[in-house]
Amino acid sequence: MFRGLFTILTFVVVTTVLGLASIVAGLVTGKTTVVFACGRLWAKAHLWAMGIRPVYSGLEHAAGTAPRIFLANHLSTLDVWVVVPVLPDTTRFVSKRTLFWIPVLGQAMSLAGFIAIDRQDRASAIRSLSGAAEKIRAGASVILFPEGTRSRDGKLARLKRGSFHLALEAGVPVVPVAIAGTYDVVRPRSIVVRPGPVHVTFAPPIDVTAYAGDPDALLAKVRDEIAARLPADHLA
């Protein structure tokens, strides 16, 4: 419980300080990458508060600035903090709209060019994904959690098709990302933090041109790549 409360305190303080700093720096320099650089410090501060040292594999698939779509499984609120430190500065998150309502954090996300999505409004969600495709064509990478929400049982859930339509529309490589261990650190709707091993594995990029017009086949390929890099207890 203590670590959970300490993490909440860290979130409030670090989000306020680094969020305001990133907003000012972004406005002054005109560079959205400054916001993401501050986001790295923000993420590392939370990992430190939670006593987590992620083990990364396949980082060569996350290096460089070439636009890609990163698709990761989603187990915990911790997932964002474990991936941010190793993603390119050009990466933009597709995040649920309610996160943009959080003071300072929401403004920093908007300034960085993150994409808000309303999962309850299909038409709005489609427009958001079209906006994400435009950012990718302009040179940005994007990360999404194609399950749509955090796992309720710590296992890989069904992937939704929207991310794969985006991938085919954007025409850039897809990098599957397997996250393991975060569910046991912080369970859904809990503030209890239990430090433990966390592994993040980036799979080789998938050339989406081989899946033109077939988002279901691309979905199946990405799911297989993620599942192959997860421990057995993370699979249904």
C-alpha positions, 0 to 999 in steps of 0.5 A, a space after each residue: 500500500 505504501 508504494 501505491 500511495 508513494 506512486 500517486 504522490 509521485 504522479 501528482 508532483 512529477 506530472 505537474 512539474 514536468 508537464 508544465 516544463 514540457 508545455 513551456 519548452 514545447 511552446 518556446 521551441 516549437 518542437 513536440 519532441 521536447 514534450 516526449 523527452 520530458 515524458 521519458 523522465 516522467 515515466 522513469 520517475 514512476 518506475 523508480 517510485 514503484 521499484 520496477 526495472 524493466 528488462 527490454 529485448 529487441 530494442 533494435 526494432 524500436 530504434 531510429 525515427 522511421 515511422 512505425 506502428 507499435 502494437 502492444 498488449 495491455 495489462 496495467 496502467 504501468 504499461 505506458 511507463 515501461 514503454 515510453 523510455 525506449 520509444 523514439 521521440 517521434 512516437 505519438 500515443 493513441 489514448 482514451 479521450 478522458 486522459 486529456 481531461 487531466 490537468 497539465 497532463 492533458 495539455 502536454 499530451 495535446 501539445 505533443 500531438 497525441 491522438 484522443 479516441 472515444 471508444 464509445 463513439 464509433 464514428 469519432 474513433 474512426 476519425 481519430 484513427 484517420 488523424 493518426 494515419 495522417 500523422 504517420 504519413 507526416 513521419 510520426 510513429 504511433 503506439 496503440 493497445 489493440 485490446 482496447 482496454 487493460 486485461 481483467 485477468 492478466 491474459 492476452 485478450 481479443 484484439 480489435 480490428 481498428 488498429 489493423 485498418 490504421 496499419 493498412 491505411 498508413 502503409 508503414 511497418 507494424 512492430 508487435 510489443 509483448 509486455 509481461 509482468 505488469 499485471 502482477 505489479 498493479 492490478 486493475 482498479 487497485 493502488 497496491 503496488 507489488 514490485 516484480 519482474 517486468 519484461 518488454 519485448 519488441 518483435 521484428 517489424 511486419 511488412 503490412 503490404 503483404 496483408 493489403 485488404 486483409 486486416 484480419 490476417 494482419 491481426 492474427 499475425 500480430 497476435 501470434 507474434 505477441 503471444 509467442 513472446 509472452 509466458 504461458 500464464 499470460 495466454 488464455 
